Amino acid sequence: MKPLNYAILKYFTTVKEACANDVMDALKGQYGDFKAFNKKAVVSAIMTAEANALLEETRFDMDGNNELRVYYRAHAEGASTINKYIKD
């Protein structure tokens, strides 16, 4: 099993775009019991990846609870870098 942050990055190489809720839904089965598996930690990992130019923001909207959702994607160079260093 990959470290959680690695799994978050790899997830972005498999989808067109995603928000933190999408990531949590996708990884809940494997990482749901991890103490660090919470929305704050997932958002932090995503924002760190964006700051390191692995992900880029694509859009944002409000969910049904009037909470901001920010969507990101792994652009070609970012996906290439992620896949180079994090193997399946």
N, C-alpha and C positions, 0 to 999 in steps of 0.2 A: 504494500500500500504506500502510495506517495505521501509526503508531507502535505498538509492541507493547503498551504500557499501554492505548492506546485500543482495540486489538483485544480485549484481555482484558475491558474494560468492556462493549464492544458484545456480546461473546459472552453475557454474563449477561442481556442483554435478549432473547435468543433461546431460552433454556432455563428450565425451572421452577426448577432448582437445579443447582449443580455444585460440585465440589471442585477443588483445584489440578490433580490428575491428569486430570480431565475436560477442563479448560481446555487443558492441554498436549497431550492427545490430539487435541482439536479444531483446535488452531492449529499443530500440528507440520508440516503440509504447507507452510504459508506461512512460518513463522517458525523452523523447525527449525535453520536455519543461523545464526541470530542468536546472538551471544556471550551476550547477556542472557537468552536463552531457556533457563532452567534453573528447577528447582523452587523454589529459594530466592527468586529474583527474582519468579516468579509469585505465590508466597505473599505476598511483600512488597507487590506491587501490589494484591492482593485485600484485604489487611489495611488498606492505606492507603485504599482505596475504602470499606471498612467504617467506618473512623475518620471519613471525610468524609460518612457517612450515605448513600452511594450503594448500598451492599449491606448485607444483614443476614444473620447466621448463622441457619441453619435447623435443623441437626442435626450430629451427629458420630458416627463409628464407627471401628472398627479394620479395616484391610485385611488381606489374606492374609499380609503380612509383619509383622503386629502393629504397624503404623505408623498413627498417628492421621490420619484424614481428616475435615476440617471442611468442611461444605457451606454455601454461601451462595446468596442469591437477590437479584435486583434487585427491590425492592418497587416499587409503582406510581410513587411520587414519584421514587425513584432512577432507575428506567428512563426516566421522562420527562425528567429532567435529563440523563442520559447521551445520550439520543436528540436532545435539543435542541442539545447542544454538539458531538456527534460524529456527523456525517452518514455515511450509507452510501456 
